[in-house]
């Protein structure tokens, strides 16, 4: 993670596998990402929400029939 004001970089140890498509939630308490939850009992690829405090992932949309190449996170109320 990079602090835009100071330029300070901090490595995050997160229980996820994601290569792209990572978006900070509106409240700054979590991230949405395209990938896998490393702590899940089964390999499930999809879009997840990760709570940064608890480090727990919640599936938003799982890829069951097809393949997700990318996604965009649009904040409610944004134009």
C-alpha positions in Angstrom: 0.0 0.0 0.0 1.3 3.5 -0.8 0.5 6.6 1.3 -0.1 9.2 -1.5 0.8 12.1 0.8 4.1 10.8 2.2 5.0 8.2 -0.4 5.5 5.6 2.4 5.1 2.0 1.2 3.7 -0.7 3.4 3.5 -4.4 2.5 0.2 -5.9 3.2 0.0 -9.6 4.2 -3.4 -10.5 2.9 -5.1 -13.9 2.6 -6.0 -13.5 -1.1 -4.7 -14.3 -4.5 -5.3 -11.5 -6.9 -3.3 -10.1 -9.8 -5.5 -7.2 -10.9 -8.8 -5.6 -10.2 -8.4 -4.5 -6.6 -10.5 -1.6 -5.4 -10.7 0.1 -2.0 -14.3 0.3 -0.5 -15.9 3.7 -0.1 -15.5 3.6 3.7 -11.8 2.5 3.4 -12.4 -0.5 5.6 -12.1 -3.2 2.9 -11.2 -4.0 -0.7 -13.1 -5.6 -3.5 -10.9 -7.9 -5.6 -11.0 -10.4 -8.5 -9.3 -13.6 -7.5 -9.4 -16.3 -4.8 -9.6 -16.5 -1.0 -6.5 -18.5 0.1 -8.3 -19.6 3.3 -11.3 -21.1 1.4 -11.8 -24.9 1.6 -12.4 -25.0 -2.2 -10.9 -23.2 -5.1 -13.5 -20.6 -5.9 -12.5 -17.7 -8.3 -14.7 -14.7 -8.3 -15.2 -11.2 -7.0 -14.7 -10.9 -3.2 -14.9 -8.3 -0.5 -12.0 -8.5 2.1 -12.5 -6.8 5.5 -9.1 -5.2 6.2 -9.5 -5.4 10.0 -10.6 -9.0 10.3 -8.9 -10.3 7.1 -12.0 -12.3 6.2 -13.2 -12.5 2.6 -16.8 -12.7 1.6 -17.8 -13.8 -2.0 -19.8 -11.2 -3.9 -20.0 -13.1 -7.2 -18.5 -16.5 -7.8 -17.4 -17.7 -11.2 -19.3 -21.0 -11.7 -20.5 -21.0 -15.3 -18.1 -19.0 -17.3 -15.0 -16.9 -16.7 -14.5 -13.4 -15.3 -11.8 -11.5 -17.1 -12.2 -8.1 -15.3 -14.6 -6.0 -13.3 -15.1 -2.4 -12.3 -16.2 -1.2 -8.9 -18.6 1.8 -9.2 -19.3 3.5 -5.9 -23.0 4.1 -5.2 -24.0 7.7 -5.9 -20.9 8.3 -8.2 -21.3 9.9 -11.6 
